[in-house]
């Protein structure tokens, strides 16, 4: 999997869950561990990027565009 192949948070999260399951089960032979860890690193980065974007929006960074709905209500009075 390349970073460009990850299309959504859900897909990246599913990739992490699959890799974790494979590593925890002990079914992954030693030659497969390094590629799995690289795939997990890419999926984790995609998840982290999307979570940070949501945190930014929730923190109000998106609201700095000057459109304050409370100001509109005050103008109507």
matplotlib code that plots the C-alpha trace (Angstrom):
import matplotlib.pyplot as plt

x = [0.0, 1.3, 0.2, -1.7, -3.7, -5.3, -8.6, -10.2, -9.8, -11.9, -9.6, -6.4, -7.9, -8.9, -5.4, -4.0, -6.5, -5.6, -1.9, -2.3, -4.3, -1.7, 1.2, -0.7, -1.6, 2.0, 1.1, 3.4, 6.8, 9.9, 10.3, 6.9, 7.2, 9.2, 6.8, 3.8, 5.4, 6.0, 2.4, 1.2, 3.4, 1.7, -1.8, -1.1, 0.1, -3.1, -5.2, -3.2, -3.5, -7.3, -7.7, -5.6, -7.7, -10.9, -9.3, -8.4, -12.0, -13.4, -10.9, -12.5, -9.8, -12.4, -14.6, -12.0, -13.5, -15.4, -18.9, -20.1, -23.8, -24.3, -23.4, -26.1, -28.7, -27.7, -27.9, -31.5, -32.7]
y = [0.0, 3.5, 6.6, 7.6, 4.4, 5.3, 7.0, 7.4, 7.4, 4.2, 2.5, 3.5, 2.4, -0.9, -1.4, -0.7, -3.2, -5.9, -5.4, -5.4, -8.7, -10.3, -9.3, -10.2, -13.7, -14.5, -15.6, -13.1, -14.6, -12.4, -11.6, -10.0, -7.9, -5.0, -4.5, -4.7, -2.1, 0.2, -0.2, 0.5, 3.7, 5.0, 4.1, 5.7, 8.9, 9.1, 8.6, 11.2, 13.7, 13.3, 13.5, 16.7, 18.2, 17.5, 18.8, 22.0, 22.5, 21.7, 24.1, 26.8, 27.5, 27.3, 29.9, 32.7, 33.5, 36.4, 34.8, 34.9, 33.8, 35.7, 39.0, 38.4, 37.9, 41.2, 43.1, 42.0, 43.4]
z = [0.0, -0.8, 0.9, -2.3, -2.1, 1.2, 0.4, 3.8, 7.5, 7.7, 5.2, 7.0, 10.4, 8.9, 7.6, 11.1, 12.7, 10.1, 10.7, 14.5, 14.3, 12.1, 14.4, 17.6, 16.2, 15.6, 12.0, 10.4, 9.7, 10.3, 6.6, 6.6, 9.7, 8.2, 5.2, 7.7, 9.9, 6.9, 5.8, 9.3, 9.5, 6.3, 7.5, 10.9, 9.3, 7.2, 10.3, 12.3, 9.4, 9.3, 13.1, 13.2, 10.5, 12.6, 15.8, 13.9, 12.8, 16.3, 17.8, 15.8, 13.2, 10.5, 12.2, 11.7, 8.3, 9.8, 9.6, 13.1, 13.3, 16.6, 14.9, 12.3, 14.9, 16.7, 13.4, 13.0, 16.3]

ax = plt.figure().add_subplot(projection="3d")
ax.plot(x, y, z, "-o")
ax.set_aspect("equal")
plt.show()
